[in-house]
Amino acid sequence: MLSKVISFALHGLEGVPVEVETDINKGMVAYDLVGLPDAAVKESKERVRSAVKNSVLRFPVSKITVNLAPADIKKEGSHYDLPIAVSILKASDQLPYDTDGVVFLGELALDGALRAVTGMLPMLISAKARGFRRFVIPAVNANEASFIEGAEVYALKSLKEVVGFLSGEMRFQPVAHRSYESVRRERAYNCDLSYVKGQRIAKRALEIAAAGGHNILLVGPPGTGKTMLARCLPTIMPDMTFEEALEVTKIHSVAGELSEEGIVTLRPFRTPHHTATTVSLCGGGNNRVRPGEISKAHNGVLFLDELPEYTRSALEALRQPLEDRQITVTRAGGTATFPADFMLCASMNPCPCGNYGSAELTCTCTPAQIKKYRAKISGPLLDRIDLQVEVDSVKYDDLISEGAEETSAAVKARVEAARAVQRERFKDEGVRNNANMGERQIKKYCRLDAECERTLREAFERLHLSARARTRIIKVARTIADLDYSSEIRKKHILEAASYRSFDGDAL
């Protein structure tokens, strides 16, 4: 007897329908699984056999052939256990109930219990987009699925419950829909800009970066607060919208890093160690291509502390996603494209000892050592960093001062006002913020008068800037003008934007 059950395969962040076909015939007892399965799927044979028996159901003693169609797509993961079990039960006349239009996803324990699977949210979203409305999934994935509106999702605990649900012997209510607003928590950050003493210029640069989505580099001696400043960056960024939260949640779901809450509500802040490999940054895997740190930072911040300590190959891998806002990863397991619209925040010392340029400390490095150290950061990568800020040591009197520093909440209010201007400006452009502007948007919204052009020309020639750096100055100037509630870019905006490119002329 032949049966068919629908499941889904995961390709990057997209789900692809998979038909689980089971044929049971007379002949030598066998249990074959075909359709390009990986090791985890092949192992499902024994999990399914034990789960069926321990659920007080009969596992057919016949020639069983299970096909995962289409056969040209590699099947990965353990979520095929449940659809295979249901398909076998249907083919053996133990489940003579209608399963048309129902998508089954779930891993089976040997006792028949349903276990959580990774990548549930992107598979459900893709299935719903293809017209499917009814789903049977493990109960532990219920929170993840509760944010999908307009779908009947039944979160069950075991194979026995699945059979009872399909037969009508057991009644279950679909997972209740939850709104994003109901779960969005107050910002649970452990830092605040008010904790950072002094550093007025660096704080201003952070505000500009957050307002326009610009990349930023903090350069200064050890102990000046570069890391603390970087950790404060998410605290002044606007709250994620539901659409942004879903994008981030899909990535974290595929990566297997999703919390029990079922959705990511805070902007990601990823801090990979400088020993991180290129693969860990970009993504990869032996079988399924999984997202790396670059993608996990989507809609958030990727913080690279001690930038020159990263390998050259890892740093150069950042160049393409910084431009395209996505990354395509090709490995033996296939090719996948992940979103990578993140803000790069990096920090570094000005020299190996860290004291070069300090007004109080003496640098012990030779010119050759300084040059070699700075040469680790390539010109093309530096071009893509909009704001390059010098962070100097803080005076002791400033550290013990009782004077109130501006809070993250106050800065965030100005950032949100600037972002609101950008949303209105780009509402029909498909652009999120100033940093994402293309040449067409720059020509349309960043017109410069004669005085601004002269100022920009002087900066371009004095600092020996590239064409890309010139474009980035204009984008930053547009953001500064937005913070200044100015519809036009003025000379002072160009001057301030250019001041954040000072390391270009120093051949950092």
N, C-alpha and C positions, 0 to 999 in steps of 0.2 A: 504494500500500500504506500502511496506517495502523499506527503504533506509539505506545506510551505509556511514559513513564519518569517516575519520581517524583523531585522535588526539594523544596526548602523555601524559602519567603519569610520574611524577617525583619521583624516588626512590633514595634518597641520591643525588648523582651527575649524575645519569644515567637516561635516558629517556626510558620508556617502551611504545610500541604502544598500543593504546586503540581504539577499534572500537565502534563508537557511532551508534547504531542501533535504528531506529525508525519505529514503526508499528502503522498505523492508520486504525482502523476498525469501523464498525458500532456498536452501542451499547450505553450503558449509558455513558454520557459525563464524562470523567475522564482524568487525566494527571498524569501518574505514572512514576517515575524515579527509576530504579533498577540498580544493578551492584556494590553494596557496596559503595555508595556515602557517603561522610562526610557531615557535616552541611552546609558548603559553597556550595557544589555541589547541595544539596537538595534545597537550596534557589535560585538556578539558574532557577528553574521552573517559578517563578514570574518575575525574571529579563528578561528571554527570552520572556515570554508572552507579557510584556509591550514593550520590544524592537521591537518585530515583529509588533505589532499594531501601534506603533509610527513611524515606518519606512514605513507606508502606505502599509503594507502587511497584509494578512489574517491569523489569527491564527485559526487553525481548531477546530471546535466545534464537536468533536468526541471522541472516546476512543483512547487516545494516550499512547503508552508505549515506553519509551526510556530506552534502555539497554546499559550500559557501560561495554564492554567485553575486557578482561576476568573478570569474576565476582569475582575471588578470590583475586584480587588486590584492595586494598582500594584506592578510588579515592578522591583526596584532591585538594583544590584550586578552584579558580574562572575561570580558563582558559578554562573550558569545555563549557562556555556559547555560544561561537561562533559556535563550531561544533554541539552542540545540536540544535541551531537555524537553521543552514544550513540543518541538517538532517531532521528536521520537515518540512522545506520548500520543500525539495526534496520529502518527503513522501506524501505531500499534492499537488503535481504536480505544485507548484509555481516556482520551480527551476529545470526544466527538462534538466539540463546541466551536462556535464561530470565532476565529481570531483575525479575520480580515480587518485590515486597517489598524491593528494594534502593534505597537513597536515594543519589543522585549529587550531589556538590557540588564545584565547583572551577572556577578560571579557567584558560584555555588560552593558552599562548604560541603564536606563529606556527609554531614548530617542533614543536608538540604537547606540550611540557612542561607539567606542572601547576603552577600558582602558588598561593600562599597566598591565602585570602580571610578577611575580617574577619567576626566574628560566628559563627564556626564552633561554638563551644561551646553557646551558647543554641539554635542550630538543632538540634544533635545531641540535646540534652536534651529539647527539645520533640518531636522525632521519636520518641525512645525512649518518651516518655510516651504517644504515640499508637499504640504497638504495633510500631513498626519496630525491627528488630534488626540489619540488615546495611547497612553504609555504605561507600561508596567516596569517598575524599577525597584532597586533595594530601598528599604525604609531609611537606611542611613544616608541616602542621597536626597532625602525629601526636602531639606532646607534649600539645597542648591536648585532644585526644580520648582520651588514655590514662587519664584519670581517670573515664571513664564505665564503670561496671561493668555487666556483663550484656549487652554489645553486641559484635558482630563489626565492627570498623572496619578496613578495608583502606586503608592509606596508600600510594598509588602515585605514581610520578614522571612518568608521561606517558600520553598517550592510547593509545600502542602497548601499554603495560603493562595498561591497563584492558581493551583488546580481548583480550590474551593471558590475562588473569585470567578474564574472562567465558567465553572459549572453552575454558578448561581447559588451554591450551597452556603457561601459566606458573603456577607455584605460589607463592602468597604466604601468609604467616602473618598473622593479624590482629594489630593493635597490642596489645602486652602491657599489661595493666592495671597501673597504678602506684598505690600507696597514698599518701595525703596525708602520712603520717608519714615516708615514705621521702624526700620532697623538701623537707619543711619545714626551712628553714635556721635556724641560730641567729640571733638578732636582730642584724642588720647595721646598727645605727644608729651614727652618728658622734658622738652626744652622750649624756650621762648626767647625772642630777641631781647627782651628786657634783662635776661641773664648775662648778656654780652656787654661788657663795659667798653665805652669808647667805640672805636672803629666806625666812625660816622660814614666815611667813604665806602667801606665794604658793605655796610648796611644799606646804603643808597643803591649800590650796585645790585644787591640781592633783590631789592624792591623792583628795580627795572627788569631784572631777569625774570622774576615771577610774573610781572605785569605783561610781558610780551612773549614769554616762553623761550627766552634766550639762554644759550649756553654760557657758563661762567667759569673762569679760572682764578683761584685765589693763590697768590704768591707771597710768601713771607717766612720769616724765621720760625723755628719751632716754638710752640707755646704761645703764639699770638692769637689763638682762637679760631683758626681756619676751619677745623673740624666742627667746632660748635656752631659756627656761622652756617656751614653746610647743612648741619642737622636741623637748623631753624628754617631752612628753605621751604619744606613742605608746610610749615605752620602758617606761612603767609600766602600760600597758593589758594585759589578758589576751591570750594568743595566740588567734588566730582558730581556730574550729572548722572542720572540713571544709565544713560547710554554709555558714558565713559566707564562707569562701574561694571557694566556687563562686559565690556571689552576686556577690562583688566581681569575680571573673574574667569572668563573663558581661558585666558592664558594660564592663570594660576591653577585652574581645574585640570588642564592638560598636563601641567607640570607636577600635579599631585601635591600642591602646597595650599590647598583651599582649607580654611578653618571651618569649624562646625557651624558657624553662622550662615555659611552658604553663599556669601557675597562679600566682596572687598569694598569697604566703604571709605577707607583712607587712601590717599594717594601713595603709591609705592615709593619706598626709599631704599634702593638697593646699594649695598656697599661691598662689592667683591674684593677680596684680598688681592694685593699686588702680585701674588703668586698664581692668580687665576689664569688658566690657559685660554687660548683663543676659542677653543670649542666650548668651554664653560660660559664664555661671554656671548658667543654667537648662537649656540645651540647645537644639537646633534643627538647622537645615540646610535647604538648598534643596530637596532631594529626600527622602532618608531622615532621619527625626528621630533625632538622635544625643544621647547623654547629655552634660550639661555638668558643670562642676566640682562642683556640688552632689551629683550622682549618683555621680561618680567618687570622692567622699569617703565613700561608703556603707560602714558598719562601721569607719570610721576618723575622721580629724580634718580639718575644713575650717578652715584658719587664715587669718584676714583681718588682715593687719598694717596699722597706721594706718587703723583703721576709718572715721573721718570723711572720709577721702580718697576713698572709694568713692562712686559716684553714688547719689543718693537712690533711684532706681528699682531699682538693683542690690541695695541693702540691703533695701528693702521686699519684694523678690522672695523673700527668705529666710523671711519670716514664715510662709507656708503650709507649706513643707516642714518647718520646725522643729516645727510642731504635728502634721502628719499623717504625718511620716516617709516621705513619698513626694511625687513631683512629677509633675504631668500637663502635658506640653508640647504645645501646639497650634500648628502651623505650616502653611504651604501644602502641605507634603509629607505631612501627616496629623497624627494625634494619637497620642501614646505616653505611657505611665505608667512611670516609673522609680523604683526604691526610693531613698530618701534618708535613711536612718537614720544620721546622722552626729553627731559632737560638734562644735559650733561653738566655736572658740577665737579670740578677737579681742584685739587690743591697740590702744592709743591713748595719745596724750599728753593730759594734763589741760587743755591750752590750746594755742594756736598756737605759742607759743615753747617750750612744754614744761616750764616751771618753776613753774607755779602749784601752790601747796601744798607746795613743797619746803622743807625745813628749812634748806638751805644756799644755794640759788640764788634770785635775784630774778626775779620774773615781770615782763615788760615789756608785757604785754597789757592792754588796757583792758577793763573789765567788759563792754562791748558786744561786743568781739571774742571774749571767752571764751564769752559767751552764744550768739553766732552759731555758734561752732565746735561747742559741745556740742549745739546744736539740730539738727545734722546727723544725730544718732542719735535716732530717734523713740521716743516712749514705748512704743508697742506692741512694737517690736523689743527694747527694753531689758527689757520685761516677760518676754520669752522667754529671757533670759540669767539662769541660776540663780545664778551666783556672780560678783560684781563685786568685784575685788580691787585694792587700792592697792599698787603696787610702788614703794618709795622707793629713793633712792640708797644704794649700799653704801659703808660706811666703808673707807678705805684699809687699815687694819689688818686688816679682815675679808678683803680681797682677797688679802693676802700671807700670811694665816694658814695654817699647816701642819696645822691641825686637820682631821680626817677628816670629810667631809660624807657624809650617808646616800646610798647608791647607789640607782640605779633598781631594781635587782634586789630590794633590801630593801623598797622601797615597793610594788613589783609583787606581792610575796608577800602583803602586807596587802590590796591591791586584789583579788587573786584569791580570798582568803578571803571578802571581802565579796560578791563576785560569786557565789560558791558558795552563800551564804545566799540571795541573790536568786533563783538558779536553782531552788533547792528551794522557795522561797516561791511562785514564779510558774509552777511546772511544769505546772499545769493551767489557766493564765490566758491563755496566748498573749502574755505580756509578757516582754521580755528583761531589763529592769533597772528601777531605781526611777524613772528619768527618764521612762520610757514608761508609767507608771501612769496609768490613767483614774480617773474619780471613784469607780467601784465598788471598785477596788483600794485607793484612798486611804481610803475609809470602812472597809474590811475590815482593812487592815494598818497604818494610821496613826492609831489611836485616841489622842486626847489627853486627859490628865486635867485637872482644874480648874486646876491651877497652870500647866500648859503653855498652856491656852487663855487665861489671863490674860496670860501673857508674850507670846503671839502677838498678842493684841488691842492691847497697848501698842505693839508694833512696827508693827502695821498702822496705828494712828492717828498715831503720831509720824512715820512715814516717808511717810504718805499713799499707801499701797500700793493696788494694784488687786486684784481677786479672783484674777486669774491669778498675781500675785506672791505672794499668800498661799498658793496651792496649791503654788507652786514652793518656798517656804520649808519646807513640810511634807515635800515630796519630799526635799529636801536633808537635813532633819533625820532622815528615815528612813535615809538613807545614812550619816550620821554615827553614828547608833545602831548600824548594821550594822558599821561599823569599830570601834565600841566594844564589840562582841559583846553588845549589849543587845537583847533582844526587844521592849522598850518604848521609846517616845520620851520622853525626860525633858527637864526644863527647860533643862539645860545644852546639849542638842542643839538645841533651839529657839533659844536665845540665839546659839549659834555660827552657825546657819543664817541667822538674821536679820542678823548682823553683815556678811554678804556681800551685803546689799541696801542698803548705806549710800548708794550713789549715786542710788538712787531718790528719797530725800528731798532730794538736792542737785540734782534736776532735770537730771541729766546729759543 
